[in-house]
Amino acid sequence: MTEEPVPVAAPRRVPLNNPANMLTAVRIVLVPVFVVFTAISETAGTGWRIAACLTFCVASATDFADGWIARRYQLVTSFGKVADPIADKALTGSALILLSAYDRLSWWVTGLILLREWGVTALRFWVIRYGIIPASRGGKLKTALQILAIAWLLWPVPAPFDAVGTWLMVAALLITMVTGADYVLQALRIRREALSRPGD
């Protein structure tokens, strides 16, 4: 007597149009809005500078929200994997470049941070066939410090408190470089371990 085959559940299909991806799309749309508000604020007064800062903060909040929603409700998609880091780099990169262009941040700071951000992205693609480099606590702290420092420099704070933004950016830069070095070591370890396995 033959046994009845056990039915195998079909793989769960995640719709492209889900809350996590929608938040990522919102962040992408907010990037040019933020850029325009920041450019206008240089000649149009404090109100536009506040609007630029708030736009940046809202866009940054979607970065934390979309990742949490995607993991919590298993809504990870190929679109999200690609679009999310692109949106992050576009938002942070445009903010840093604008701050340097308007003499609120040294260009060498912007250059180092952008070099690290795009370098880590390149590392992830370099080792993707061997494994995934997970986001570390240091990486999350780096992101939070960058957002806080950028928001402080964007907001029209009274002159006596300008130095706070500088120190926040110094802390963000230090964590950025330290975590960048850690990601390099992780990438090298993942690749070395993968190549040392029999059959690789």
CORNORZI-V182681 format. One record per residue. N is the residue number from 1. PHI is phi in degrees with one decimal (* if undefined). Layout:
N,PHI
N,PHI
//
This chain:
1,*
2,-81.4
3,-81.1
4,-69.9
5,-64.0
6,-80.3
7,-64.4
8,-101.9
9,-66.7
10,-68.0
11,-59.5
12,-69.8
13,-97.5
14,-95.2
15,-66.6
16,-63.7
17,-87.3
18,-127.6
19,-56.0
20,-64.0
21,-66.8
22,-65.0
23,-67.0
24,-62.3
25,-63.6
26,-60.8
27,-62.2
28,-62.8
29,-67.2
30,-72.8
31,-59.6
32,-64.9
33,-62.7
34,-60.4
35,-61.1
36,-64.2
37,-60.3
38,-66.4
39,-63.0
40,-66.0
41,-62.8
42,-68.9
43,-125.9
44,-102.5
45,107.1
46,-65.4
47,-57.2
48,-69.2
49,-67.2
50,-64.6
51,-61.8
52,-63.8
53,-64.1
54,-65.0
55,-62.4
56,-62.1
57,-65.4
58,-64.0
59,-61.9
60,-65.6
61,-63.8
62,-65.7
63,-63.2
64,-71.9
65,-70.6
66,-66.7
67,-66.0
68,-64.7
69,-63.9
70,-61.3
71,-74.6
72,-65.7
73,-110.5
74,54.0
75,-113.8
76,-73.3
77,-130.2
78,-62.7
79,-60.2
80,-63.4
81,-62.5
82,-88.8
83,-71.6
84,-61.5
85,-65.8
86,-64.4
87,-62.9
88,-61.1
89,-64.9
90,-65.2
91,-68.6
92,-65.0
93,-62.8
94,-64.4
95,-63.9
96,-63.8
97,-63.1
98,-65.7
99,-61.9
100,-70.8
101,-62.5
102,-102.5
103,60.2
104,-104.2
105,-153.1
106,-65.7
107,-64.2
108,-67.2
109,-66.4
110,-58.9
111,-61.7
112,-64.4
113,-64.8
114,-65.8
115,-61.3
116,-65.9
117,-61.4
118,-72.8
119,-65.3
120,-65.1
121,-60.6
122,-63.0
123,-62.2
124,-59.8
125,-71.0
126,-64.1
127,-106.2
128,-62.2
129,-74.2
130,-103.2
131,168.9
132,-107.1
133,-88.4
134,-73.3
135,-69.4
136,-96.3
137,-63.6
138,-62.2
139,-64.0
140,-68.8
141,-64.8
142,-58.7
143,-61.9
144,-63.2
145,-67.3
146,-61.4
147,-62.0
148,-62.7
149,-65.2
150,-63.7
151,-61.6
152,-64.3
153,-71.5
154,-78.1
155,-71.9
156,-76.2
157,-75.1
158,-59.0
159,-50.5
160,-60.7
161,-103.0
162,-59.3
163,-63.3
164,-60.8
165,-61.4
166,-63.5
167,-69.0
168,-63.1
169,-69.2
170,-61.2
171,-63.1
172,-62.6
173,-64.9
174,-61.4
175,-64.4
176,-59.8
177,-72.3
178,-63.9
179,-67.7
180,-61.7
181,-62.8
182,-63.4
183,-64.3
184,-60.7
185,-63.9
186,-62.5
187,-61.6
188,-63.8
189,-66.0
190,-60.0
191,-67.5
192,-63.4
193,-66.4
194,-67.3
195,-73.2
196,-84.8
197,-73.7
198,-57.6
199,92.4
200,-91.6
//
